[in-house]
Amino acid sequence: MNSIATEDRAKERAEELRRLLHYHNRRYFVLDDPEISDAEYDRLMQELIELEKKFPGLATPDSPTNRVGSAPLDKFDTISHQVPMLSLDKGFDESDILAFDQRVRRVLKTDEPVYYTVEPKVDGVAVALVYQKGLLVSGATRGDGYTGELITSNIKTIGTVPLVLQQRDGDGIQTPEFLEVRGEVYMNIHDFRVLNQMRMGQGLPLFANPRNASAGSLRQLDSSITAQRPLKMFVYGAGRVDTLNVNSHARAIEILKMLGFPTNPHIDAKIPVEGVIDYFQRIDEMRSSLDYEIDGIVIKVDRYDYHELLGNTSRSPRWAVAVKFKAVQEQTQVNDIIVQVGRTGAITPVAVLEPVSIGGVTVSRATLHNEDELRKKDIRIKDRVLVQRAGDVIPEVVKVISSSRDGTQKVFEMPEQCPACGQRVVRFKDEAATRCINAACPAQLKGNILHFASKGALDIDGLGKKLVDQLVEKKQVKSIADIFRLDVKTLENLERMGRKSAENLVDAIHNSKKIPFSKFLYGLGIRHVGVHAAKLLARHFENIDALAAARKEDIERIEQIGPIMAEAVRAFFDTPENIKTIAEIKQQGLVTIPEKTEKEGSGGLDGISFVLTGTLASMTRKEAAEKIEAAGGNVTGSVSGNTGYVVAGTSPGGKMEQARKKGIPIIDENQFLQLLKDATNGREVP
């Protein structure tokens, strides 16, 4: 038999093996109803591995062999979420559920019952998966909600994640051309304990809890390590979807399940608020019997047209809420109280506890937040205390067991000097935190440098924690401006730094000197200013000098920038040490690339506000928003009296009806494209 015939037969067999393995993966991981033994499954998998090894051209992106992982990466790339992964507002009891329902009905202006779809809030790691023509093409972490880390290779190792979507016949469901789903990656409690036992036997550090283990496993640079971890996933919704018209969240979950996604078996659909309260109580009671950790329930308004009407705030949707269960509590002793210095200089008291197991996690430290909290609760060294994992995650001291005091307890006093640098600490008016104000404090400086060099900021490859520790401790770097003064001779004399590594780092520092203004702004580490807020500020101010000269009122007028953030920005530029640092950085040659401001624009759409609804044929809504902003306009998520136009694509939502009621002009896609063309004198908008 000739080689061509042999390869043709191998191709046919590989396709058959992939089909069988995808089928049996779904039977095992999604339906929990396997049809073949583990040994038979392993034989099929091994046969496919051998075929792809012998004929490398047969390997495909959707091959089940991707479950075994691949070679290590240098670092993760990032990806922007086409629909932001917003966080959820929190509630804590039945009264918060009723209050949420009242808010929803008040905004919708209805006295009729609103129906909700509810599910357990799995304590895992949120991810976004993108499928094109039914094939998994990317997987990312939530990140800051707008930009996440690209972890596709690691996602592919999770057995419950379909690499290719199920083809539907006879039920009217077509595989979408483009589908982004959101899910929670988690680890079963039993699997977590087995993993920790294995790590203990190998002398490796133990994971604190299943969520911590899931997060650590997902962020492995070597996906073959992720493949060895017993991760699972539940899908809880969709972001952007093309060619899949649904009108409710419950229906969307049904379709996602049909397409092969694992969904939580305890979802309850289309129930009134009274049913939600019953569900909350029922799930809380069965919580301990589940084989994965949950910390509450998620409530979502079921109708999608209501989602449009309710809209979002800058951080969370108004049509959903997470209601948390009461935290698990245990008694233990405070053996000591120490303080830690954060990146912003905050001096935080921390209780060193007699180790205690809370909800299956060993807790040995708990934050005491600040001096006011410490005094309010009157927590002393050697006290017996009640400790809980707030939100089932962060340990905190609830109260002192005063009746157990025997006279050996000792009152803790906040230090007058910073434990990291020895300089005096101060407490500003109206602030709960005590702070070290020494700009060169080693504890702060190390964190500031790492933040300044991070991927979202200057992205200086090679400037990691161990190197930063050396540079600060050897006083080679006394401020972030000193980064730009580093040379090869200085660097190559440090531990684990040869000449080549030193040259690469100097090149990386040099290449970072020309960056978008928003990245530089984020890198400065201004309190409350994350990646998204930095972009908002950079669009309104041409450069750092313009922002430094802006009044608090000017900053606060920017949409999504509140008074606390505006005050923090103003306070940053009112600090002489910060102005001095910025001046030194500019002297070292750093240049920022201006980003479009409201004043700049391109002429035709200056100051005009747009709302997008429905699906556009020629571009995504994200691309449309970028073109509007490039032409001087701006895009908002809800219709108001300030809206200039509503752009309506196919299958528009409730925003179109809102626009009609308010008398706002509604234009279709062709009119929108013509408006763009007229606004830019016919030139191509980037």
PECORBEL-V299661 format. One record per residue. N is the residue number from 1. RES is the residue in three letters. SS is DSSP state (A for helix, B for strand, O for the rest). PSI is psi in degrees with one decimal (NA if undefined). BURIAL is + if it has 16 or more other C-alpha atoms within 10 Angstrom, else -. Layout:
n	res	ss	psi	burial
N	RES	SS	PSI	BURIAL
N	RES	SS	PSI	BURIAL
//
This chain:
n	res	ss	psi	burial
1	MET	O	130.9	-
2	ASN	O	167.0	-
3	SER	A	-32.6	-
4	ILE	A	-45.0	-
5	ALA	A	-40.9	-
6	THR	A	-43.4	-
7	GLU	A	-35.2	+
8	ASP	A	-43.1	-
9	ARG	A	-39.7	-
10	ALA	A	-40.1	+
11	LYS	A	-44.6	+
12	GLU	A	-43.7	-
13	ARG	A	-38.8	-
14	ALA	A	-42.4	+
15	GLU	A	-40.6	+
16	GLU	A	-42.7	-
17	LEU	A	-42.0	+
18	ARG	A	-42.3	+
19	ARG	A	-45.9	-
20	LEU	A	-44.1	-
21	LEU	A	-39.6	+
22	HIS	A	-42.6	+
23	TYR	A	-48.8	-
24	HIS	A	-28.0	+
25	ASN	A	-44.8	+
26	ARG	A	-40.7	+
27	ARG	A	-39.6	+
28	TYR	A	-53.6	+
29	PHE	A	-36.3	+
30	VAL	A	-49.8	+
31	LEU	O	-13.0	+
32	ASP	O	39.5	-
33	ASP	O	68.2	-
34	PRO	O	148.8	+
35	GLU	O	-13.4	-
36	ILE	O	162.4	-
37	SER	O	162.0	-
38	ASP	A	-37.9	-
39	ALA	A	-41.4	-
40	GLU	A	-40.2	-
41	TYR	A	-45.5	+
42	ASP	A	-36.0	-
43	ARG	A	-41.6	-
44	LEU	A	-44.4	+
45	MET	A	-44.3	+
46	GLN	A	-37.3	-
47	GLU	A	-41.8	-
48	LEU	A	-40.5	+
49	ILE	A	-45.2	+
50	GLU	A	-39.7	-
51	LEU	A	-44.6	+
52	GLU	A	-27.6	+
53	LYS	A	-39.0	-
54	LYS	A	-36.7	-
55	PHE	O	82.0	-
56	PRO	A	-28.0	-
57	GLY	A	-13.2	-
58	LEU	A	-17.5	+
59	ALA	O	138.0	+
60	THR	O	157.5	-
61	PRO	O	-26.6	-
62	ASP	O	12.2	+
63	SER	O	135.2	+
64	PRO	A	-17.5	+
65	THR	A	-15.8	+
66	ASN	A	-16.1	+
67	ARG	A	-21.0	+
68	VAL	A	-6.3	+
69	GLY	O	173.6	+
70	SER	O	-174.4	+
71	ALA	O	157.6	-
72	PRO	O	148.8	-
73	LEU	O	158.3	-
74	ASP	O	-43.6	-
75	LYS	O	169.2	-
76	PHE	O	140.0	+
77	ASP	O	169.8	-
78	THR	B	161.8	+
79	ILE	B	141.5	+
80	SER	B	134.3	+
81	HIS	O	128.0	+
82	GLN	O	-30.0	-
83	VAL	O	120.8	-
84	PRO	O	141.1	+
85	MET	O	82.3	+
86	LEU	O	153.0	+
87	SER	O	168.6	+
88	LEU	O	142.8	+
89	ASP	B	154.7	+
90	LYS	B	144.9	+
91	GLY	B	169.0	+
92	PHE	O	-5.6	-
93	ASP	O	-175.3	+
94	GLU	A	-32.7	+
95	SER	A	-33.1	-
96	ASP	A	-31.6	-
97	ILE	A	-45.3	+
98	LEU	A	-39.8	-
99	ALA	A	-38.4	-
100	PHE	A	-45.9	+
101	ASP	A	-40.6	+
102	GLN	A	-41.0	+
103	ARG	A	-43.8	-
104	VAL	A	-48.8	+
105	ARG	A	-30.8	-
106	ARG	A	-44.1	-
107	VAL	A	-39.5	-
108	LEU	A	-10.5	-
109	LYS	O	52.5	-
110	THR	O	144.0	-
111	ASP	O	-5.7	-
112	GLU	O	154.0	-
113	PRO	O	141.6	-
114	VAL	O	138.7	+
115	TYR	O	143.4	+
116	TYR	B	153.6	+
117	THR	B	130.2	+
118	VAL	B	152.9	+
119	GLU	B	160.1	+
120	PRO	B	145.2	+
121	LYS	B	98.7	+
122	VAL	B	134.1	+
123	ASP	O	81.9	+
124	GLY	O	-146.3	+
125	VAL	B	123.5	+
126	ALA	B	136.0	+
127	VAL	B	160.4	+
128	ALA	B	128.0	+
129	LEU	B	135.8	+
130	VAL	B	129.9	+
131	TYR	B	132.8	+
132	GLN	B	124.0	+
133	LYS	O	37.7	-
134	GLY	O	0.4	+
135	LEU	B	131.6	+
136	LEU	B	119.8	+
137	VAL	B	-20.9	+
138	SER	B	152.8	+
139	GLY	B	138.2	+
140	ALA	B	155.3	+
141	THR	B	166.9	+
142	ARG	O	-37.0	+
143	GLY	O	-131.0	+
144	ASP	O	9.8	+
145	GLY	O	-24.4	+
146	TYR	O	-33.5	+
147	THR	B	130.8	+
148	GLY	B	170.5	+
149	GLU	B	136.5	+
150	LEU	B	114.1	+
151	ILE	O	40.7	+
152	THR	A	-47.1	+
153	SER	A	-38.3	+
154	ASN	A	-40.4	+
155	ILE	A	-38.6	+
156	LYS	O	-17.9	+
157	THR	O	-10.5	+
158	ILE	O	121.5	+
159	GLY	O	-32.2	+
160	THR	O	-5.6	+
161	VAL	O	117.7	+
162	PRO	O	130.3	+
163	LEU	O	-28.2	+
164	VAL	B	139.1	+
165	LEU	O	150.4	+
166	GLN	O	133.7	+
167	GLN	O	129.5	-
168	ARG	O	132.3	-
169	ASP	O	134.6	-
170	GLY	O	-3.0	-
171	ASP	O	8.6	-
172	GLY	O	6.2	-
173	ILE	O	121.6	-
174	GLN	O	143.1	+
175	THR	O	124.2	+
176	PRO	O	148.2	+
177	GLU	O	-41.2	-
178	PHE	B	131.6	+
179	LEU	B	125.1	+
180	GLU	B	121.2	+
181	VAL	B	152.8	+
182	ARG	B	140.3	+
183	GLY	B	176.1	+
184	GLU	B	119.7	+
185	VAL	B	132.3	+
186	TYR	B	176.5	+
187	MET	B	131.1	+
188	ASN	O	149.2	+
189	ILE	A	-43.7	+
190	HIS	A	-46.9	-
191	ASP	A	-37.4	+
192	PHE	A	-44.1	+
193	ARG	A	-39.6	+
194	VAL	A	-42.3	-
195	LEU	A	-44.2	+
196	ASN	A	-36.5	+
197	GLN	A	-40.6	-
198	MET	A	-42.3	-
199	ARG	A	-35.5	-
200	MET	A	-42.6	-
201	GLY	A	-26.5	-
202	GLN	O	0.2	-
203	GLY	O	22.8	-
204	LEU	O	155.8	-
205	PRO	O	144.3	-
206	LEU	O	149.3	-
207	PHE	O	144.4	+
208	ALA	O	-36.2	-
209	ASN	O	169.8	+
210	PRO	A	-36.3	+
211	ARG	A	-43.0	+
212	ASN	A	-40.7	+
213	ALA	A	-38.9	+
214	SER	A	-45.4	+
215	ALA	A	-44.2	+
216	GLY	A	-36.0	-
217	SER	A	-37.8	+
218	LEU	A	-27.6	+
219	ARG	O	23.5	+
220	GLN	O	133.7	+
221	LEU	O	-22.7	+
222	ASP	O	105.6	+
223	SER	A	-16.0	+
224	SER	A	-25.1	+
225	ILE	A	-43.7	+
226	THR	A	-39.2	+
227	ALA	A	-25.0	+
228	GLN	O	-8.3	-
229	ARG	O	138.3	+
230	PRO	O	65.0	+
231	LEU	B	150.2	+
232	LYS	B	172.4	+
233	MET	B	141.4	+
234	PHE	B	134.9	+
235	VAL	B	133.7	+
236	TYR	B	3.2	+
237	GLY	B	-176.6	+
238	ALA	B	150.7	+
239	GLY	B	-101.2	+
240	ARG	B	134.5	+
241	VAL	B	130.1	+
242	ASP	O	141.2	-
243	THR	O	36.9	-
244	LEU	O	93.6	+
245	ASN	O	115.4	-
246	VAL	O	152.9	-
247	ASN	O	3.4	-
248	SER	B	156.1	+
249	HIS	A	-39.0	+
250	ALA	A	-42.5	+
251	ARG	A	-38.5	+
252	ALA	A	-42.0	+
253	ILE	A	-40.8	+
254	GLU	A	-44.9	-
255	ILE	A	-40.6	+
256	LEU	A	-38.6	+
257	LYS	A	-41.4	+
258	MET	A	-35.1	+
259	LEU	O	-6.1	+
260	GLY	O	6.0	+
261	PHE	O	142.2	+
262	PRO	O	126.9	+
263	THR	O	155.0	+
264	ASN	O	129.9	+
265	PRO	O	-11.4	-
266	HIS	O	18.2	-
267	ILE	O	136.4	+
268	ASP	B	127.3	+
269	ALA	B	144.4	+
270	LYS	B	59.8	+
271	ILE	B	148.7	+
272	PRO	O	175.2	-
273	VAL	A	-33.8	+
274	GLU	A	-38.4	-
275	GLY	A	-32.3	+
276	VAL	A	-42.8	+
277	ILE	A	-43.9	+
278	ASP	A	-42.3	-
279	TYR	A	-44.6	+
280	PHE	A	-45.3	+
281	GLN	A	-40.1	-
282	ARG	A	-44.8	-
283	ILE	A	-35.7	+
284	ASP	A	-40.0	+
285	GLU	A	-36.4	-
286	MET	A	0.0	-
287	ARG	A	-46.5	+
288	SER	A	-16.8	-
289	SER	A	-9.8	-
290	LEU	O	151.1	-
291	ASP	O	14.2	-
292	TYR	O	157.1	+
293	GLU	O	135.9	+
294	ILE	B	154.8	+
295	ASP	B	13.9	+
296	GLY	B	-159.8	+
297	ILE	B	158.8	+
298	VAL	B	129.6	+
299	ILE	B	127.9	+
300	LYS	B	133.9	+
301	VAL	B	131.0	+
302	ASP	O	-40.9	+
303	ARG	B	130.3	+
304	TYR	A	-30.9	+
305	ASP	A	-28.5	-
306	TYR	A	-33.7	+
307	HIS	A	-45.3	+
308	GLU	A	-44.6	+
309	LEU	A	-38.3	+
310	LEU	A	-38.1	+
311	GLY	O	-164.1	+
312	ASN	B	156.1	+
313	THR	O	-175.0	-
314	SER	O	-16.8	-
315	ARG	O	-16.0	-
316	SER	O	151.4	+
317	PRO	B	146.1	+
318	ARG	O	-5.1	+
319	TRP	O	9.7	+
320	ALA	B	154.9	+
321	VAL	B	147.6	+
322	ALA	B	126.7	+
323	VAL	B	119.2	+
324	LYS	B	147.9	+
325	PHE	O	161.6	+
326	LYS	O	138.9	+
327	ALA	O	151.3	+
328	VAL	O	137.1	-
329	GLN	B	149.1	+
330	GLU	B	157.4	+
331	GLN	B	145.5	+
332	THR	B	-175.7	+
333	GLN	B	142.7	+
334	VAL	B	107.1	+
335	ASN	B	-27.2	+
336	ASP	B	164.1	+
337	ILE	B	124.1	+
338	ILE	B	175.6	+
339	VAL	B	150.2	+
340	GLN	B	146.1	-
341	VAL	B	120.3	+
342	GLY	O	175.7	+
343	ARG	O	-30.4	+
344	THR	O	5.3	+
345	GLY	O	-3.5	+
346	ALA	B	131.4	+
347	ILE	B	110.6	+
348	THR	B	122.3	+
349	PRO	B	140.1	+
350	VAL	B	131.1	+
351	ALA	B	126.9	+
352	VAL	B	114.3	+
353	LEU	B	154.2	+
354	GLU	B	121.2	+
355	PRO	B	135.1	-
356	VAL	B	143.7	+
357	SER	B	123.3	-
358	ILE	B	113.8	+
359	GLY	O	33.6	+
360	GLY	O	2.3	-
361	VAL	B	132.4	+
362	THR	B	123.0	-
363	VAL	B	128.3	+
364	SER	B	-9.7	+
365	ARG	B	152.7	+
366	ALA	B	134.8	+
367	THR	B	143.1	+
368	LEU	O	7.7	+
369	HIS	O	-68.5	+
370	ASN	O	177.1	+
371	GLU	A	-38.8	+
372	ASP	A	-44.5	-
373	GLU	A	-40.7	-
374	LEU	A	-45.5	+
375	ARG	A	-39.4	-
376	LYS	A	-42.6	-
377	LYS	A	-8.8	-
378	ASP	O	52.7	-
379	ILE	O	127.5	+
380	ARG	O	157.5	+
381	ILE	B	134.0	+
382	LYS	O	5.2	+
383	ASP	O	147.6	+
384	ARG	B	134.0	+
385	VAL	B	159.2	+
386	LEU	B	123.9	+
387	VAL	B	141.3	+
388	GLN	B	158.4	+
389	ARG	B	99.1	+
390	ALA	B	127.4	+
391	GLY	O	19.8	+
392	ASP	O	19.8	+
393	VAL	O	-60.0	+
394	ILE	B	120.0	-
395	PRO	B	137.1	+
396	GLU	B	153.0	+
397	VAL	B	121.0	+
398	VAL	B	-49.6	+
399	LYS	B	164.3	+
400	VAL	B	140.2	+
401	ILE	O	85.1	-
402	SER	A	-32.1	-
403	SER	A	-15.7	-
404	SER	A	-2.9	-
405	ARG	O	137.5	-
406	ASP	O	12.9	-
407	GLY	O	-9.8	-
408	THR	O	-5.0	-
409	GLN	O	148.8	-
410	LYS	B	129.6	-
411	VAL	O	134.6	-
412	PHE	O	136.5	+
413	GLU	O	133.4	-
414	MET	O	140.5	+
415	PRO	O	150.6	-
416	GLU	O	-17.2	-
417	GLN	B	149.0	-
418	CYS	O	129.2	+
419	PRO	O	-16.3	+
420	ALA	O	-33.7	-
421	CYS	O	-10.5	-
422	GLY	O	-3.8	-
423	GLN	O	159.5	-
424	ARG	B	151.1	-
425	VAL	B	153.5	+
426	VAL	B	162.0	+
427	ARG	O	115.5	-
428	PHE	O	156.4	-
429	LYS	O	138.0	-
430	ASP	O	13.2	-
431	GLU	O	138.8	-
432	ALA	O	-25.8	-
433	ALA	O	141.3	+
434	THR	B	137.7	+
435	ARG	B	147.6	+
436	CYS	B	125.4	+
437	ILE	O	9.9	+
438	ASN	O	110.3	+
439	ALA	O	-21.8	+
440	ALA	O	14.4	+
441	CYS	O	124.7	+
442	PRO	A	-38.3	+
443	ALA	A	-39.4	+
444	GLN	A	-41.8	+
445	LEU	A	-43.5	+
446	LYS	A	-46.3	+
447	GLY	A	-39.0	+
448	ASN	A	-41.0	+
449	ILE	A	-46.3	+
450	LEU	A	-39.5	+
451	HIS	A	-43.5	+
452	PHE	A	-34.3	+
453	ALA	O	0.9	+
454	SER	O	167.9	+
455	LYS	O	-37.0	+
456	GLY	O	-12.5	+
457	ALA	O	-114.2	+
458	LEU	O	-15.3	+
459	ASP	O	56.9	+
460	ILE	O	101.3	+
461	ASP	O	129.8	+
462	GLY	O	-12.2	+
463	LEU	O	77.4	+
464	GLY	O	-179.5	-
465	LYS	A	-46.9	-
466	LYS	A	-38.4	-
467	LEU	A	-41.3	+
468	VAL	A	-41.4	+
469	ASP	A	-46.5	+
470	GLN	A	-46.0	+
471	LEU	A	-40.7	+
472	VAL	A	-44.9	+
473	GLU	A	-31.5	-
474	LYS	O	5.4	-
475	LYS	O	29.2	-
476	GLN	O	-25.1	+
477	VAL	O	119.4	+
478	LYS	O	-8.4	+
479	SER	O	168.2	+
480	ILE	A	-23.6	+
481	ALA	A	-27.8	+
482	ASP	A	-16.5	-
483	ILE	A	-39.7	+
484	PHE	A	-6.4	+
485	ARG	A	-4.7	-
486	LEU	O	141.3	+
487	ASP	O	171.8	-
488	VAL	A	-42.1	+
489	LYS	A	-43.6	-
490	THR	A	-44.8	-
491	LEU	A	-38.2	+
492	GLU	A	-13.6	+
493	ASN	O	-2.8	-
494	LEU	O	161.3	-
495	GLU	O	139.1	-
496	ARG	O	27.6	-
497	MET	O	99.9	+
498	GLY	O	177.7	-
499	ARG	A	-42.4	-
500	LYS	A	-43.8	-
501	SER	A	-39.9	-
502	ALA	A	-43.1	+
503	GLU	A	-41.5	+
504	ASN	A	-40.5	-
505	LEU	A	-42.1	+
506	VAL	A	-40.3	+
507	ASP	A	-42.6	-
508	ALA	A	-40.0	+
509	ILE	A	-44.1	+
510	HIS	A	-42.2	-
511	ASN	A	-18.6	-
512	SER	O	-2.8	+
513	LYS	O	-11.5	+
514	LYS	B	104.2	-
515	ILE	B	160.8	+
516	PRO	B	144.0	+
517	PHE	A	-38.7	+
518	SER	A	-36.0	+
519	LYS	A	-41.5	+
520	PHE	A	-43.1	+
521	LEU	A	-44.2	+
522	TYR	A	-41.3	+
523	GLY	A	-23.7	+
524	LEU	O	-16.9	+
525	GLY	O	33.2	+
526	ILE	O	135.4	+
527	ARG	O	135.3	+
528	HIS	O	-4.2	-
529	VAL	O	101.6	+
530	GLY	O	-167.2	+
531	VAL	A	-47.0	+
532	HIS	A	-44.8	+
533	ALA	A	-36.7	+
534	ALA	A	-38.6	+
535	LYS	A	-39.7	+
536	LEU	A	-44.4	+
537	LEU	A	-41.1	+
538	ALA	A	-26.7	+
539	ARG	A	-20.1	+
540	HIS	A	-18.4	+
541	PHE	O	133.8	+
542	GLU	O	-37.7	+
543	ASN	O	-176.9	+
544	ILE	A	-33.2	+
545	ASP	A	-39.7	-
546	ALA	A	-40.6	-
547	LEU	A	-40.6	+
548	ALA	A	-29.3	+
549	ALA	A	-8.9	-
550	ALA	O	144.3	-
551	ARG	O	158.3	-
552	LYS	A	-38.7	+
553	GLU	A	-37.0	-
554	ASP	A	-41.2	-
555	ILE	A	-39.8	+
556	GLU	A	-21.1	+
557	ARG	O	-17.9	-
558	ILE	O	131.8	-
559	GLU	O	133.1	-
560	GLN	O	0.1	-
561	ILE	O	113.2	+
562	GLY	O	177.8	-
563	PRO	A	-34.4	-
564	ILE	A	-44.9	-
565	MET	A	-42.3	+
566	ALA	A	-40.4	+
567	GLU	A	-39.1	+
568	ALA	A	-40.8	+
569	VAL	A	-45.9	+
570	ARG	A	-40.5	+
571	ALA	A	-36.6	-
572	PHE	A	-45.8	+
573	PHE	A	-8.6	+
574	ASP	O	-1.9	-
575	THR	O	114.8	-
576	PRO	A	-37.8	-
577	GLU	A	-36.6	-
578	ASN	A	-40.5	-
579	ILE	A	-39.9	-
580	LYS	A	-43.1	-
581	THR	A	-44.5	+
582	ILE	A	-42.0	+
583	ALA	A	-41.2	-
584	GLU	A	-38.4	+
585	ILE	A	-43.0	+
586	LYS	A	-36.1	-
587	GLN	A	-27.1	-
588	GLN	O	3.5	+
589	GLY	O	8.2	-
590	LEU	O	131.8	+
591	VAL	B	131.2	+
592	THR	B	143.6	+
593	ILE	B	121.0	-
594	PRO	O	148.8	+
595	GLU	O	157.5	+
596	LYS	O	132.6	+
597	THR	O	167.1	+
598	GLU	O	-33.1	+
599	LYS	O	-32.6	-
600	GLU	O	-71.7	+
601	GLY	O	-161.6	+
602	SER	O	10.0	+
603	GLY	O	-67.3	-
604	GLY	O	-32.2	+
605	LEU	O	15.1	+
606	ASP	O	124.3	+
607	GLY	O	1.1	+
608	ILE	O	131.6	+
609	SER	B	131.8	+
610	PHE	B	149.5	+
611	VAL	B	130.8	+
612	LEU	B	136.6	+
613	THR	B	146.0	+
614	GLY	O	-176.0	+
615	THR	B	129.5	+
616	LEU	O	145.0	+
617	ALA	O	-34.8	-
618	SER	O	-11.7	-
619	MET	O	165.0	-
620	THR	O	165.5	-
621	ARG	A	-32.0	+
622	LYS	A	-43.6	-
623	GLU	A	-38.8	-
624	ALA	A	-42.0	+
625	ALA	A	-40.8	+
626	GLU	A	-39.0	+
627	LYS	A	-38.3	+
628	ILE	A	-47.1	+
629	GLU	A	-37.3	+
630	ALA	A	-26.3	+
631	ALA	O	7.7	+
632	GLY	O	-9.1	+
633	GLY	O	-174.0	+
634	ASN	B	158.5	+
635	VAL	B	132.1	+
636	THR	O	165.4	-
637	GLY	O	-9.4	-
638	SER	O	155.2	+
639	VAL	O	131.6	+
640	SER	O	-179.8	-
641	GLY	O	-17.8	-
642	ASN	O	-3.8	-
643	THR	B	130.1	+
644	GLY	B	-46.9	+
645	TYR	B	148.1	+
646	VAL	B	120.9	+
647	VAL	B	116.4	+
648	ALA	B	116.6	+
649	GLY	O	-160.1	+
650	THR	B	149.7	-
651	SER	O	54.0	-
652	PRO	O	155.7	+
653	GLY	O	-155.5	+
654	GLY	O	-14.8	+
655	LYS	A	-30.0	+
656	MET	A	-42.2	+
657	GLU	A	-37.5	-
658	GLN	A	-42.4	+
659	ALA	A	-40.9	+
660	ARG	A	-44.7	-
661	LYS	A	-34.1	-
662	LYS	A	-5.1	-
663	GLY	O	24.7	-
664	ILE	O	134.3	+
665	PRO	B	133.1	-
666	ILE	B	125.4	+
667	ILE	B	149.0	+
668	ASP	O	-175.9	-
669	GLU	A	-41.6	+
670	ASN	A	-40.9	-
671	GLN	A	-37.2	-
672	PHE	A	-45.4	+
673	LEU	A	-38.1	-
674	GLN	A	-39.7	-
675	LEU	A	-42.8	+
676	LEU	A	-44.8	+
677	LYS	A	-45.4	+
678	ASP	A	-38.0	-
679	ALA	A	-24.5	+
680	THR	O	18.8	+
681	ASN	O	34.5	-
682	GLY	O	-4.5	-
683	ARG	O	158.0	-
684	GLU	O	129.0	-
685	VAL	O	128.8	-
686	PRO	O	NA	-
//
